[in-house]
Amino acid sequence: MIDIIQIIIESPFLQRALLASIMIAIIAAASGTFLVFRGLSFMASGVAHAALGGTALGIFLQDSGLVPWFDPILGALLFSILVAAFTGYAGESGITQKMEVAVGVSFALSMSFAVFLMYYIPPYKVPLIWGYLIGDILLLNDLDIILLGSTTLLLAVITLMFNKEFVYVSVDMEGSTAHGMNARAYHYLMLIVSALAIALATKAVGAILVYAIMVAPAAASNEIVKSVRGVIFAVFLIALVAELVGIAASFVVFVSPSAIAGILAALSYILALQIKRVRDRVDVDIDDPDLLPDDLKVTWNQAVTHEHEDGHEH
């Protein structure tokens, strides 16, 4: 234990990775939970890949000299906000299917835009774009931590302030509007803040794996936990454990910590499905045949009939 603490103290990159793990777990709990409630699990992947288009734009503007001060991270955040705004506009009626289509269109447009700009970017800078696709939590710098920390704090504060409103909007947007709530404003607020957080988390875990980290723990918790607070806490715990195990594994074997974290997060959902299935079987009340599946009802009725017949014979 003392050796581990000593290694952490002597390794600034490891300190940044641990801090990022905690912040990404908070983002997953605050953002991923409500995206799953809203039926927008695909948005995490769409926003993450949109960041690639924004990154490509930032590199192009810098290299061409058109806007030399335009940092690629600004492009990633800009594209993420645009995707969130477009998705929110498509979903103002409360129809989730329209929002999923909007995310898919934004996803395709952003990726196409990124590939288009790659032909005008020097080859040695193209890996910077693909870096957002893969990601490595051990390669974060101080600026990444500051940006990620600022967004995490903003997301956490907004989620705590409007927790009930986000739940109402996620579950029943039309009903929230009918009860006098400004559901449209909360709808956009939830999507835009979540998009900003996802875009910065993409820098840490990569666009491919951010989907697993943001969605899988939330989906797993939603299967086995009943309360909203319980789901949020479970998401934080699953995401944090997955990331910490990924970091620890990278020191034992030659493997990406983000890859391990993504695999563990995905496996948590599979495990949750099995736990729910076992729990549902245990909860079946065999004293009430109406609760039994159809194939078991026949067996139940036959058993009851046979028992009555034996009783009459005696």
SULCORZI-V912390 format. One record per helix or strand of 3 or more residues. SS is the DSSP state (a for helix, b for strand). FROM is the first residue (numbers start at 1). TO is the last residue. If there is no record, write none. Layout:
# SULCORZI-V912390
((SS:FROM:TO) (SS:FROM:TO))
This chain:
# SULCORZI-V912390
((a:2:10) (a:12:38) (a:41:64) (a:72:90) (a:96:118) (a:123:134) (a:137:139) (a:142:161) (a:163:171) (a:173:178) (a:183:205) (a:207:224) (a:228:252) (a:257:283) (a:289:291) (a:294:313))
